[in-house]
Structure formats: structure tokens, C-alpha cells
């Protein structure tokens, strides 16, 4: 069975090559086929919205 999710990167605490971890602790696996695409979009998001403290 196929499962697809839409993840708001604003709630991502950690990004690993094969999974995303949200601040609430929930983890989402990233398929091998989608890892490159997710990485590209995540780093675009970080570059655009990251706040330097």
C-alpha cells in the first residue's frame, strides 16, 4: 500500500538522508526514489527561511 505525506518544513527538527523528524518526535521515511528531490527542496527552504541567531 502506498503512503504519501505532505510535510511542512517549518516543523522539521532533523533531516537525514532517509528520514525527516518533526519537533513532535514523529518520523517519516523518505523513499530512495524521492531522497534527492526532498534534499533539494529542504535545502532551498533552509536557504530562504533560516534565521541566524
Secondary structure, DSSP 8 states (H G I E B T S, - for coil): --------GGGEEEEETTEEEETTS-EEE--TTTHHHHHHHHHHHHHHH----
